[in-house]
Amino acid sequence: MNASRKLGIVVFCAVPAIIGGGIVYGIFHSYPAVLAYEILLLLTAGAFLSR
């Protein structure tokens, strides 16, 4: 996988991190819930980048 594709995956995962973090906080009103969401998203992005 070349560098431009890896960068595209990171950008593709950054948008849900920003928007989704706000949605998760709006639903649960809890920063630990946002942290858990961000960690799951980071693990998913890492799995795609490691291929």
C-alpha positions as CSV (number, residue, x, y, z in Angstrom):
1,M,0.0,0.0,0.0
2,N,1.5,3.3,-1.0
3,A,1.8,6.5,1.1
4,S,-1.0,8.4,-0.6
5,R,-3.5,5.5,0.1
6,K,-2.4,5.4,3.7
7,L,-2.9,9.2,4.0
8,G,-6.4,8.8,2.4
9,I,-7.3,6.2,5.0
10,V,-6.2,8.5,7.9
11,V,-8.2,11.4,6.5
12,F,-11.2,9.1,6.0
13,C,-11.0,8.1,9.6
14,A,-10.4,11.6,10.9
15,V,-13.8,12.9,9.9
16,P,-15.8,10.3,11.9
17,A,-13.5,11.0,14.8
18,I,-14.4,14.7,14.9
19,I,-18.1,14.4,14.1
20,G,-18.7,11.1,15.8
21,G,-17.0,12.3,19.0
22,G,-19.4,15.1,19.2
23,I,-22.4,12.8,18.6
24,V,-21.2,10.3,21.2
25,Y,-20.7,13.2,23.8
26,G,-24.2,14.5,22.9
27,I,-25.8,11.2,23.5
28,F,-23.9,10.0,26.7
29,H,-22.7,13.4,28.1
30,S,-19.5,11.6,29.1
31,Y,-15.9,12.0,28.1
32,P,-15.0,8.4,28.9
33,A,-17.6,7.3,26.3
34,V,-15.9,9.6,23.7
35,L,-12.5,8.2,24.6
36,A,-13.8,4.6,24.1
37,Y,-15.2,5.6,20.7
38,E,-12.0,7.2,19.7
39,I,-10.0,4.2,20.8
40,L,-12.2,1.8,18.8
41,L,-11.9,4.1,15.7
42,L,-8.1,4.2,16.2
43,L,-7.9,0.5,16.3
44,T,-9.9,0.1,13.2
45,A,-7.8,2.6,11.3
46,G,-4.7,0.8,12.6
47,A,-6.0,-2.5,11.2
48,F,-6.5,-0.9,7.8
49,L,-3.1,0.7,7.8
50,S,-1.3,-2.4,8.9
51,R,-2.4,-4.4,5.8
